[in-house]
């Protein structure tokens, strides 16, 4: 299992360019590993737009089962988890209910 520390990119996930780098790194690690741990330690904020860009895209690409089993989200407080859920629900092309 690969581990990605979001705080190594930024502690405020608000820039679409940074969000795209995070997305691409997660994709690369998913190609090489059955699962990826995404660690939100020290992350203070993430916008819904960046969440949709990262997690909404991955949800659409992987589907609900693979998303839930292959991505392990660690150390995200309740506020970040809500933003992640909203990002998934608001992402373009998403069919989650």
Buried (B, 14 or more C-beta within 10 A) or exposed (E): EBEBBBBEBBBBBEBBEBBBBBBEBBBEBBEEEEBBBBBBEEBBEBBBBBBBBBBBBBBBEBEEEBBEEBBEBEBBEEEBEEBBBBBBBBBEEBEBE
